[in-house]
Structures are given as structure tokens and as C-alpha cells.
Amino acid sequence: MAESKTIMKEAEDRMQRAVDHLEEELINVRAGKASPNVLNGVMVDYYGSMTPVTGVASVTVPDAKTILIQPWDKKMIKQIEKAILDSNIGLTPSNNGEQIRLSIPPLTEDRRKQLVKQVRQEAETARVSLRNARRDAVEAFKRAQKEGMPEDESKDGETQAQKMLERFTKLLDAILDKKEKEIMTV
């Protein structure tokens, strides 16, 4: 019995990691609303070492369409501005000498559809991870059965792995639907 719990626990951990990874990826998808997460991948040359923008400035969202970046060192404004332009996040910075303002443009219908397609691809990757975790659990139960686990316990484990897959798939679909609604809302 302890072995089947171990197999199920590992499968559940892998499925949870797949869902968590999807949520993390979806945070970085810009849905027309200002979010400091847009700058997650932007690195600035800070005295010879590459540092995230959040490591050299305070990043705030004063309203739904604006991101405000206030560097702690005023000399960093040009480097931050250059890093944002080089990062291809699709935003053009404007500065007033003390802070950088990023205005989030409204999304076009084509861009919204493109983002939904991207989000669905991410979700499909997560689904594949879920199915792989289930497959590995089923294989582990079959190996355990050959090594002496009772057949009914092995079959029960396979059934539980399938039910777990269905539960995590519903969770994944809910996350996907929520993000699609957020993207398509004008």
C-alpha cells in the first residue's frame, strides 16, 4: 500500500507542477492591462551584471493602462529604456528624466486572437505534461504488479491516476477559460 501512495503522490506532484507552470506562463501574457509581470524577462546591464528591471527600480501600476518605473539610480534611466526597447515586449518607454512611463496600448482584435492561440498552445503543453504524469504512474503500477503488488491494487491505482488526470484537466481548463475571457474582454 505504501508503494501505491508513493506512485500517486509523485504523479500528483508532477501534475500540480504542470498546472503551476501554466499559471506562471499565463501571467506573462499581456492581456491589455498593465502588469509589472510584463517586465519579468527584461534584463538591464547594472554595472557589469545583468539584473532584472525590478532589481534596479521600483515598478508600479498607477492605472490600468500605465506602468511606472522609477530607477533608484537616476543614471540608469537610459540603460533601462534601452533594455525595454531591446526586449521586444512591444512597449515604447517615455521618460521625463526621473521616471519611465510605459503606456499599454489597447489590443487589436487580431492581436487578441493571436494571444488566445498562444495561451491555448501553453495549455496544450501543460495537458501533455499531465498525460505524461498519468502514463508514468500507470507504468509504475504495472512494474509494481510484476514485483509482487496485488493485481486489484495495481488496477485501483491506474483508475485513481486517471481520475487525478481528469481533476487536474478540469482545473487547467478553468484557468485557460479565465485567461481567454481576460484577453477577449475589451
C-alpha positions as YAML, in Angstrom:
chain: A
units: angstrom
residues:
- id: 1
  name: MET
  ca: [0.00, 0.00, 0.00]
- id: 2
  name: ALA
  ca: [2.84, 2.39, 0.79]
- id: 3
  name: GLU
  ca: [4.20, 1.92, -2.72]
- id: 4
  name: SER
  ca: [0.91, 2.87, -4.41]
- id: 5
  name: LYS
  ca: [0.69, 6.01, -2.23]
- id: 6
  name: THR
  ca: [4.23, 6.92, -3.31]
- id: 7
  name: ILE
  ca: [3.37, 6.47, -7.00]
- id: 8
  name: MET
  ca: [0.19, 8.56, -6.66]
- id: 9
  name: LYS
  ca: [1.96, 11.28, -4.67]
- id: 10
  name: GLU
  ca: [4.64, 11.62, -7.33]
- id: 11
  name: ALA
  ca: [2.04, 11.76, -10.11]
- id: 12
  name: GLU
  ca: [0.06, 14.39, -8.22]
- id: 13
  name: ASP
  ca: [3.21, 16.48, -7.62]
- id: 14
  name: ARG
  ca: [4.07, 16.36, -11.33]
- id: 15
  name: MET
  ca: [0.53, 17.33, -12.33]
- id: 16
  name: GLN
  ca: [0.49, 20.20, -9.84]
- id: 17
  name: ARG
  ca: [3.85, 21.46, -11.17]
- id: 18
  name: ALA
  ca: [2.44, 21.40, -14.73]
- id: 19
  name: VAL
  ca: [-0.56, 23.50, -13.66]
- id: 20
  name: ASP
  ca: [1.64, 25.89, -11.66]
- id: 21
  name: HIS
  ca: [3.96, 26.29, -14.65]
- id: 22
  name: LEU
  ca: [0.99, 27.09, -16.90]
- id: 23
  name: GLU
  ca: [-0.24, 29.75, -14.46]
- id: 24
  name: GLU
  ca: [3.23, 31.29, -14.39]
- id: 25
  name: GLU
  ca: [3.42, 31.36, -18.20]
- id: 26
  name: LEU
  ca: [-0.04, 32.93, -18.46]
- id: 27
  name: ILE
  ca: [0.92, 35.72, -16.06]
- id: 28
  name: ASN
  ca: [3.47, 36.86, -18.65]
- id: 29
  name: VAL
  ca: [0.87, 37.03, -21.43]
- id: 30
  name: ARG
  ca: [-0.18, 40.65, -21.73]
- id: 31
  name: ALA
  ca: [-3.96, 40.98, -21.90]
- id: 32
  name: GLY
  ca: [-4.22, 44.73, -22.48]
- id: 33
  name: LYS
  ca: [-3.94, 45.53, -18.78]
- id: 34
  name: ALA
  ca: [-0.85, 47.00, -17.16]
- id: 35
  name: SER
  ca: [1.09, 44.50, -15.06]
- id: 36
  name: PRO
  ca: [4.64, 44.64, -13.68]
- id: 37
  name: ASN
  ca: [4.99, 41.00, -14.83]
- id: 38
  name: VAL
  ca: [5.39, 42.28, -18.41]
- id: 39
  name: LEU
  ca: [8.93, 43.28, -17.40]
- id: 40
  name: ASN
  ca: [9.86, 39.84, -15.96]
- id: 41
  name: GLY
  ca: [12.18, 38.95, -18.84]
- id: 42
  name: VAL
  ca: [13.77, 42.40, -19.23]
- id: 43
  name: MET
  ca: [17.38, 42.48, -18.02]
- id: 44
  name: VAL
  ca: [19.45, 45.64, -17.52]
- id: 45
  name: ASP
  ca: [23.23, 45.96, -17.55]
- id: 46
  name: TYR
  ca: [23.77, 47.20, -13.99]
- id: 47
  name: TYR
  ca: [27.45, 47.97, -13.50]
- id: 48
  name: GLY
  ca: [28.56, 44.91, -15.47]
- id: 49
  name: SER
  ca: [25.99, 42.35, -14.33]
- id: 50
  name: MET
  ca: [22.63, 41.59, -15.94]
- id: 51
  name: THR
  ca: [19.89, 42.43, -13.45]
- id: 52
  name: PRO
  ca: [16.08, 42.34, -13.81]
- id: 53
  name: VAL
  ca: [14.41, 45.76, -14.06]
- id: 54
  name: THR
  ca: [12.76, 45.14, -10.68]
- id: 55
  name: GLY
  ca: [16.27, 44.85, -9.20]
- id: 56
  name: VAL
  ca: [17.27, 48.38, -10.22]
- id: 57
  name: ALA
  ca: [13.98, 50.27, -9.97]
- id: 58
  name: SER
  ca: [10.60, 50.29, -8.35]
- id: 59
  name: VAL
  ca: [7.89, 49.20, -10.77]
- id: 60
  name: THR
  ca: [4.33, 50.36, -10.07]
- id: 61
  name: VAL
  ca: [0.99, 50.34, -11.89]
- id: 62
  name: PRO
  ca: [-0.73, 53.68, -11.21]
- id: 63
  name: ASP
  ca: [-3.67, 52.82, -13.50]
- id: 64
  name: ALA
  ca: [-4.88, 50.01, -15.77]
- id: 65
  name: LYS
  ca: [-3.02, 51.28, -18.85]
- id: 66
  name: THR
  ca: [0.29, 52.54, -17.38]
- id: 67
  name: ILE
  ca: [3.43, 51.04, -15.85]
- id: 68
  name: LEU
  ca: [5.72, 53.43, -13.98]
- id: 69
  name: ILE
  ca: [9.39, 52.62, -13.49]
- id: 70
  name: GLN
  ca: [11.37, 54.72, -11.02]
- id: 71
  name: PRO
  ca: [15.09, 53.83, -11.04]
- id: 72
  name: TRP
  ca: [16.83, 54.04, -7.70]
- id: 73
  name: ASP
  ca: [19.90, 55.40, -9.52]
- id: 74
  name: LYS
  ca: [18.89, 58.20, -11.93]
- id: 75
  name: LYS
  ca: [21.85, 57.33, -14.20]
- id: 76
  name: MET
  ca: [20.15, 54.01, -15.02]
- id: 77
  name: ILE
  ca: [17.25, 55.56, -16.95]
- id: 78
  name: LYS
  ca: [18.96, 55.26, -20.37]
- id: 79
  name: GLN
  ca: [20.01, 51.61, -19.75]
- id: 80
  name: ILE
  ca: [16.52, 50.64, -18.58]
- id: 81
  name: GLU
  ca: [14.97, 52.37, -21.58]
- id: 82
  name: LYS
  ca: [17.37, 50.59, -23.96]
- id: 83
  name: ALA
  ca: [16.71, 47.21, -22.29]
- id: 84
  name: ILE
  ca: [12.93, 47.66, -22.69]
- id: 85
  name: LEU
  ca: [13.32, 48.55, -26.37]
- id: 86
  name: ASP
  ca: [15.71, 45.62, -26.99]
- id: 87
  name: SER
  ca: [13.44, 43.12, -25.21]
- id: 88
  name: ASN
  ca: [10.71, 43.21, -27.87]
- id: 89
  name: ILE
  ca: [7.84, 43.31, -25.37]
- id: 90
  name: GLY
  ca: [6.03, 45.67, -27.72]
- id: 91
  name: LEU
  ca: [6.07, 48.74, -25.48]
- id: 92
  name: THR
  ca: [7.77, 52.08, -26.11]
- id: 93
  name: PRO
  ca: [9.16, 53.78, -22.99]
- id: 94
  name: SER
  ca: [8.98, 57.53, -22.45]
- id: 95
  name: ASN
  ca: [10.94, 59.25, -19.69]
- id: 96
  name: ASN
  ca: [10.88, 62.64, -18.04]
- id: 97
  name: GLY
  ca: [14.40, 62.43, -16.61]
- id: 98
  name: GLU
  ca: [13.27, 60.88, -13.32]
- id: 99
  name: GLN
  ca: [10.96, 58.04, -14.26]
- id: 100
  name: ILE
  ca: [9.98, 55.89, -17.23]
- id: 101
  name: ARG
  ca: [6.36, 55.53, -18.24]
- id: 102
  name: LEU
  ca: [5.10, 52.60, -20.32]
- id: 103
  name: SER
  ca: [1.64, 53.05, -21.85]
- id: 104
  name: ILE
  ca: [-0.17, 49.82, -22.62]
- id: 105
  name: PRO
  ca: [-1.92, 50.21, -25.98]
- id: 106
  name: PRO
  ca: [-5.37, 48.66, -26.42]
- id: 107
  name: LEU
  ca: [-5.17, 45.26, -28.11]
- id: 108
  name: THR
  ca: [-6.43, 44.87, -31.66]
- id: 109
  name: GLU
  ca: [-8.84, 42.04, -32.48]
- id: 110
  name: ASP
  ca: [-6.08, 40.24, -34.43]
- id: 111
  name: ARG
  ca: [-3.66, 40.56, -31.52]
- id: 112
  name: ARG
  ca: [-6.30, 39.21, -29.13]
- id: 113
  name: LYS
  ca: [-6.84, 36.16, -31.35]
- id: 114
  name: GLN
  ca: [-3.08, 35.67, -31.58]
- id: 115
  name: LEU
  ca: [-2.77, 35.81, -27.77]
- id: 116
  name: VAL
  ca: [-5.62, 33.31, -27.34]
- id: 117
  name: LYS
  ca: [-3.84, 30.97, -29.75]
- id: 118
  name: GLN
  ca: [-0.60, 31.37, -27.75]
- id: 119
  name: VAL
  ca: [-2.44, 30.71, -24.47]
- id: 120
  name: ARG
  ca: [-4.05, 27.58, -25.92]
- id: 121
  name: GLN
  ca: [-0.62, 26.30, -27.02]
- id: 122
  name: GLU
  ca: [0.68, 26.78, -23.47]
- id: 123
  name: ALA
  ca: [-2.36, 24.92, -22.12]
- id: 124
  name: GLU
  ca: [-1.82, 22.05, -24.58]
- id: 125
  name: THR
  ca: [1.79, 21.73, -23.40]
- id: 126
  name: ALA
  ca: [0.50, 21.50, -19.83]
- id: 127
  name: ARG
  ca: [-2.07, 18.87, -20.88]
- id: 128
  name: VAL
  ca: [0.72, 16.78, -22.41]
- id: 129
  name: SER
  ca: [2.63, 17.03, -19.11]
- id: 130
  name: LEU
  ca: [-0.47, 15.87, -17.22]
- id: 131
  name: ARG
  ca: [-0.92, 12.88, -19.53]
- id: 132
  name: ASN
  ca: [2.78, 12.01, -19.24]
- id: 133
  name: ALA
  ca: [2.48, 12.01, -15.44]
- id: 134
  name: ARG
  ca: [-0.54, 9.69, -15.66]
- id: 135
  name: ARG
  ca: [1.24, 7.38, -18.13]
- id: 136
  name: ASP
  ca: [4.31, 7.16, -15.86]
- id: 137
  name: ALA
  ca: [2.08, 6.36, -12.86]
- id: 138
  name: VAL
  ca: [0.29, 3.60, -14.80]
- id: 139
  name: GLU
  ca: [3.64, 2.15, -15.89]
- id: 140
  name: ALA
  ca: [4.89, 2.29, -12.30]
- id: 141
  name: PHE
  ca: [1.79, 0.36, -11.15]
- id: 142
  name: LYS
  ca: [2.38, -2.28, -13.84]
- id: 143
  name: ARG
  ca: [6.03, -2.64, -12.78]
- id: 144
  name: ALA
  ca: [4.97, -2.87, -9.14]
- id: 145
  name: GLN
  ca: [2.45, -5.59, -10.05]
- id: 146
  name: LYS
  ca: [5.23, -7.63, -11.68]
- id: 147
  name: GLU
  ca: [7.26, -7.15, -8.49]
- id: 148
  name: GLY
  ca: [4.52, -8.53, -6.28]
- id: 149
  name: MET
  ca: [1.80, -5.88, -5.83]
- id: 150
  name: PRO
  ca: [-1.68, -7.45, -5.91]
- id: 151
  name: GLU
  ca: [-3.41, -7.04, -9.28]
- id: 152
  name: ASP
  ca: [-6.52, -5.36, -7.85]
- id: 153
  name: GLU
  ca: [-4.37, -2.78, -6.02]
- id: 154
  name: SER
  ca: [-2.50, -2.08, -9.26]
- id: 155
  name: LYS
  ca: [-5.77, -1.66, -11.23]
- id: 156
  name: ASP
  ca: [-7.17, 0.61, -8.48]
- id: 157
  name: GLY
  ca: [-4.02, 2.74, -8.75]
- id: 158
  name: GLU
  ca: [-4.42, 3.04, -12.52]
- id: 159
  name: THR
  ca: [-8.06, 4.11, -12.03]
- id: 160
  name: GLN
  ca: [-7.04, 6.68, -9.40]
- id: 161
  name: ALA
  ca: [-4.34, 8.04, -11.75]
- id: 162
  name: GLN
  ca: [-7.00, 8.50, -14.46]
- id: 163
  name: LYS
  ca: [-9.36, 10.27, -12.02]
- id: 164
  name: MET
  ca: [-6.50, 12.53, -10.91]
- id: 165
  name: LEU
  ca: [-5.76, 13.38, -14.56]
- id: 166
  name: GLU
  ca: [-9.42, 14.32, -15.09]
- id: 167
  name: ARG
  ca: [-9.41, 16.50, -11.95]
- id: 168
  name: PHE
  ca: [-6.26, 18.38, -13.00]
- id: 169
  name: THR
  ca: [-7.53, 18.72, -16.59]
- id: 170
  name: LYS
  ca: [-10.70, 20.45, -15.28]
- id: 171
  name: LEU
  ca: [-8.52, 22.79, -13.21]
- id: 172
  name: LEU
  ca: [-6.36, 23.54, -16.26]
- id: 173
  name: ASP
  ca: [-9.44, 24.20, -18.42]
- id: 174
  name: ALA
  ca: [-10.81, 26.62, -15.83]
- id: 175
  name: ILE
  ca: [-7.51, 28.53, -15.78]
- id: 176
  name: LEU
  ca: [-7.48, 28.62, -19.59]
- id: 177
  name: ASP
  ca: [-11.10, 29.85, -19.82]
- id: 178
  name: LYS
  ca: [-10.42, 32.61, -17.31]
- id: 179
  name: LYS
  ca: [-7.36, 33.82, -19.25]
- id: 180
  name: GLU
  ca: [-9.20, 33.69, -22.59]
- id: 181
  name: LYS
  ca: [-12.03, 35.79, -21.15]
- id: 182
  name: GLU
  ca: [-9.48, 38.26, -19.79]
- id: 183
  name: ILE
  ca: [-7.82, 38.55, -23.21]
- id: 184
  name: MET
  ca: [-11.06, 38.87, -25.19]
- id: 185
  name: THR
  ca: [-12.62, 41.45, -22.84]
- id: 186
  name: VAL
  ca: [-12.31, 44.87, -24.41]
...
